[in-house]
Amino acid sequence: MTNGQTISEHKSGARVAIIVATVSFSLYVINMLIGKGNIVYGWEMFHIGDIGEFFMMFVASIAFIVAALFREADWKANPETNNN
């Protein structure tokens, strides 16, 4: 993060990263449940395979880390408003 970025840019970046992580993780869970239903109940629904599940979890993990880094940059930019 450069000094030219404002705190609102950090918060919006963190918000976008959290949304991407949440959507990606939700798609992973839904896909996992569909796969389980295919096995247990004999459904014939399409689900993404192992590679797709890996990429969804990878995107969720990276987006969560990016959100944490944005929040840390925001925290370091305002040391007087931190509670500790």
SVG drawing of the C-alpha trace seen along z (x, -y; Angstrom):
<svg xmlns="http://www.w3.org/2000/svg" viewBox="-31 -10 35 54">
<polyline fill="none" stroke="black" stroke-width="0.4" points="0.0,0.0 1.3,-3.4 0.9,-6.5 -1.3,-8.0 -4.1,-5.5 -6.8,-6.6 -8.4,-4.6 -11.7,-4.4 -9.7,-2.7 -8.4,-0.2 -11.9,0.5 -13.4,0.9 -10.6,3.3 -11.0,5.3 -14.8,5.4 -14.4,6.7 -11.9,9.3 -14.2,10.5 -17.1,10.7 -15.0,12.7 -13.8,15.1 -17.4,15.6 -18.8,16.3 -16.0,18.6 -16.3,20.6 -20.1,20.7 -19.8,22.1 -17.4,24.7 -19.8,25.8 -22.7,26.0 -20.7,28.0 -19.5,30.3 -23.1,30.9 -24.2,31.6 -21.4,34.1 -22.4,35.8 -26.1,35.9 -24.9,37.5 -23.1,40.2 -25.7,40.9 -29.0,40.3 -28.0,41.2 -28.7,37.7 -27.5,37.0 -26.7,33.3 -23.6,31.6 -20.9,30.7 -17.4,29.4 -14.6,32.0 -11.7,32.0 -9.6,29.5 -12.5,27.0 -13.0,27.4 -9.3,26.8 -9.4,23.6 -12.5,22.4 -10.7,22.9 -7.5,21.4 -9.4,18.2 -11.2,18.1 -7.9,18.4 -6.1,15.8 -9.0,13.3 -9.2,13.8 -5.4,13.1 -5.8,10.0 -8.6,8.7 -6.5,9.3 -3.6,7.3 -5.9,4.5 -7.2,4.3 -3.7,4.4 -2.7,1.5 -5.7,-0.4 -4.8,0.4 -1.2,-0.8 -2.4,-4.0 -4.4,-5.1 -2.5,-4.2 -4.3,-6.8 -7.7,-5.2 -6.6,-1.7 -8.0,-0.3 -4.8,1.4"/>
</svg>
